[in-house]
Amino acid sequence: MLLNTSYSLKKVVTIVAIFLFIYGIVVEVLQTELTKNRVGEFEDVIANVLGIIFGAVTFRYIINWKLKYNKGLFF
């Protein structure tokens, strides 16, 4: 089974979004600390957050559409 039924889809999306946010910040910090020719920027963090929000909204839209018209979550 792809998703554990004890977790709601909203909770899973929230956990993934938090993980991606932290991952994006870690990448920016490591980029600044471990390379000589690259700098982590706050604008990149903002772009990552916007991407996470866009992805979550798109995912929710697709799931709602699939449940409404296909009567099932996966295929």
Buried (B, 14 or more C-beta within 10 A) or exposed (E): EEEEEEEEEEEEBEEBBEEBBEEBBEBBEEBEEEEEEEEBEEEBBEEBBEEBEEBBEEBEEEBEEBEEEEEEEEE
